[in-house]
Amino acid sequence: MTQDEFNTMQHHANTFVMYQGKQHYVISVDFREQLFGLVEEKEAIPKDEWLWVRCENVTLINPNEKTIN
């Protein structure tokens, strides 16, 4: 994902991305730094276990194409 795509996308619940060949749930976003907080499952995960990655390192998954982990 480019920085322009990050800045213009609609950020909402139920956002999934591909990161390093795996599907991840976006649990949080840092707009200033253009980071996604990722977890492998859509569940309550302690904040210190979130994986923070740059927007350029992920691919947005179309909700209609979401796979089951």
Helices and strands as residue ranges (DSSP letters): H 3-8, E 16-19, E 22-30, E 35-39, G 47-49, E 51-54, G 55-57, E 59-60, G 63-65
